[in-house]
């Protein structure tokens, strides 16, 4: 064990080196063997690694002592705080505004229709008005967690579409309706058939009207099929079927380009299942003036489809449309 006198002597020696002796040693260019001897002496007295490294650096002109280990530093660990992005999890919310939020919709009896919160729907040719207020306890801006199995609606009355009238005042009523549940208002039965995250589907029935208004009337066009082709001047067969046929109705056959541009009316015929033979026109200046005239004289070339519309009455003067269906896309060649 080293004596206190030797330890003191060593401390003085090291201090001299650190206070200026290192510069003279560097000037004298100590050899690596001499530097190693000094380092070994310090190690024998259990000097701290930091002190040994400082002396070695001083003896080498602050260039460090080759071969002597350096000690890495470690950054302090950081922990998220309430202000750190991502500290609080975020959850996707509804898109606002909803599609069609600021537009009114129309609906037909005995058919399902879908609304978004705050939308209003009017019975087509009728007087019932349905306002979809919100889903469960949600308002139109925010959602909360929990089940979404009920909606809030408000029912009222108005003049039938296209009729100028003074409706006898009848108070609006609000309801909370669960999925697959129905409520009654002024003889109407309103059923919520489905509730989704941001929309709901409804169905309205009225037994006093169902027997005569043919709201289930439908039309399906069967010919021409997709991929058919025909030459100008040839005859094209158009065929359709009707379900729940209204007693006073018509079928209008209209031609559209494949992109959806209306060309015109081919024919208006009686509203029953049947067919029509259309002579595809050839370009001409000589045609009858009656309407419809089968698009006489038009130069039709390309891809088209035919829309069959089931209409009330004779099919003119903006007649009410029960249903419509489109044929497959076919080609007219020249």
PyMOL commands that set and color helices and strands:
alter all, ss='L'
color gray80, all
select helices_A, chain A and resi 4-28+32-44+49-59+207-213
alter helices_A, ss='H'
color red, helices_A
select strands_A, chain A and resi 105-107+113-115+120-123+128-135+150-157+173-178+182-185+188-195+200-205+218-223+229-231+235-243+249-257+262-270+274-279+302-312+321-326+330-333
alter strands_A, ss='S'
color yellow, strands_A
deselect
rebuild
show_as cartoon
